[in-house]
């Protein structure tokens, strides 16, 4: 996959990207919002986790001006996920996306919002998606603002939804219809 628009390019994650992923996922500033500061990645654990194929999904690197700055993954919702989110399974094609900007110097530049806009177009046109869901922690205000800027709206609270740094975190279920 390769999607380009202005200064941002989205491309498939490769094994060569594990070095930059290790940099990002050992930075406490990134881990504060993604995976958790209590998680310790090595090249082996990264390869085991991030090179594994996602059923009905894919993993990508986000580039800005030809520099890797972030990671994303998208996957079609399974029956279990519809139940977990208490989201209606009405036969529509719905994807979930997880992402982060791994270079803190690139935070607050609109890259995450633009990435989500590009993914929405790709998922609609190439995968027949009818909607996209996100589930950010309720205290991740910067991410929530970026998601709202990209057309997502909060549907409902997901109390104690994700185990993060040893405790259950409340999340929002956010949706963008396509």
C-alpha positions in Angstrom: 0.0 0.0 0.0 1.1 3.5 -0.7 -1.0 6.6 -0.2 0.3 10.1 -0.7 -1.2 13.5 -0.2 0.8 16.7 0.2 3.6 16.1 2.7 2.3 12.8 4.1 2.8 9.3 2.8 1.4 6.1 4.2 3.2 2.9 3.3 3.2 -0.7 4.5 5.3 -1.4 7.6 8.3 -3.6 6.8 10.9 -5.5 8.9 13.3 -2.6 8.2 11.0 -0.3 10.2 11.5 -2.2 13.4 14.5 0.0 14.3 12.5 3.2 14.2 9.6 1.4 16.0 12.0 0.4 18.8 13.1 4.1 19.1 9.5 5.2 19.4 8.3 2.4 21.7 11.1 3.0 24.2 10.3 6.7 24.5 8.3 7.3 27.6 6.6 10.3 26.0 5.1 8.0 23.4 4.5 5.1 25.8 2.5 7.5 28.0 -0.2 7.3 25.3 0.5 4.0 23.4 1.2 0.6 25.0 2.2 2.0 28.4 5.4 3.0 30.1 5.5 -0.4 31.9 5.9 -2.2 28.5 9.5 -3.0 27.5 10.0 -3.8 23.8 13.1 -5.4 22.2 13.7 -6.1 18.6 12.5 -9.6 19.1 9.2 -8.6 20.8 8.6 -5.9 18.2 9.1 -8.5 15.4 6.8 -10.9 17.2 4.1 -8.3 17.7 4.3 -5.9 14.7 5.3 -8.3 11.9 2.4 -10.7 12.7 -0.3 -10.4 10.1 -3.6 -8.8 11.2 -6.7 -10.7 10.1 -8.7 -8.4 7.8 -6.2 -5.6 8.4 -2.8 -4.1 7.8 0.0 -2.1 9.5 1.5 1.1 8.1 4.2 3.7 8.6 3.3 7.3 8.5 5.9 9.5 6.8 6.1 13.3 6.8 8.4 14.9 4.2 9.9 11.4 3.6 10.7 10.8 7.2 9.0 8.1 9.3 7.1 9.8 12.1 4.4 7.4 13.1 2.6 4.1 13.0 -0.9 3.0 12.2 -2.9 -0.2 11.9 -6.4 -0.8 10.6 -8.6 -3.9 10.9 -12.1 -4.8 10.1 -14.3 -5.3 13.2 -14.9 -8.9 14.1 -18.0 -10.2 15.8 -16.2 -10.1 19.1 -15.3 -6.5 18.7 -18.9 -5.5 17.8 -19.9 -7.1 21.1 -17.0 -5.5 23.1 -18.0 -2.1 21.8 -21.7 -2.8 22.1 -21.8 -1.4 18.6 -24.6 -2.5 16.2 -23.5 -5.2 13.7 -26.0 -4.3 11.0 -24.1 -5.8 8.1 -22.0 -2.7 7.4 -18.2 -2.8 6.9 -16.6 -1.1 9.9 -12.9 -0.8 10.6 -11.0 0.2 13.7 -7.8 2.1 13.6 -4.9 2.5 16.1 -2.2 5.0 15.5 0.5 7.2 17.1 3.0 9.8 16.0 6.2 8.5 17.4 8.3 11.6 16.9 7.3 14.1 19.6 8.7 17.0 17.6 6.0 16.3 15.1 3.1 16.4 17.6 0.6 19.2 17.2 1.2 19.6 13.4 -2.0 18.0 12.2 -0.3 14.9 10.9 -2.5 12.5 12.9 -5.7 14.2 11.6 -4.5 14.2 8.0 -3.5 10.5 8.4 -7.0 9.7 9.5 -8.5 11.7 6.7 -6.4 9.8 4.2 -7.2 6.4 5.8 -10.9 7.2 5.7 -10.8 7.8 1.9 -8.7 4.7 1.4 -10.9 2.4 3.5 -14.1 3.7 1.8 -12.7 3.5 -1.7 -10.6 0.3 -1.5 -12.2 -1.7 1.3 -15.8 -0.6 1.0 -15.9 0.6 4.6 -19.0 2.3 5.9 -17.4 3.5 9.1 -14.3 3.7 11.3 -14.1 3.4 15.1 -11.4 4.6 17.5 -11.2 4.1 21.3 -8.8 6.7 22.8 -8.3 7.0 26.5 -10.6 9.7 27.9 -7.6 11.6 29.3 -5.8 11.8 25.9 -7.1 15.2 25.0 -4.6 16.0 22.2 -5.6 12.8 20.4 -9.3 13.4 20.9 -9.0 16.9 19.4 -7.1 15.4 16.4 -9.8 12.8 15.9 -12.6 15.3 16.1 -10.7 17.5 13.6 -10.7 14.4 11.3 -14.4 14.0 11.5 -14.8 11.6 14.4 -17.4 12.1 17.0 -17.8 10.6 20.5 -20.5 8.0 20.7 -20.2 6.8 24.3 -18.0 6.1 27.2 -16.3 2.7 27.5 -15.6 2.4 31.3 -12.5 0.5 32.3 -12.0 -0.5 28.7 -8.3 -1.0 28.5 -5.7 -2.3 30.9 -3.0 0.3 30.7 0.0 0.6 33.1 -1.6 -1.7 35.6 -5.1 -0.2 35.8 -8.2 -0.2 33.7 -8.6 3.1 31.7 -11.8 4.7 30.6 -12.0 5.2 26.9 -14.3 6.9 24.4 -15.8 5.1 21.5 -15.5 7.5 18.6 -17.0 7.0 15.1 -16.6 8.4 11.7 -19.3 7.4 9.2 -18.1 7.1 5.6 
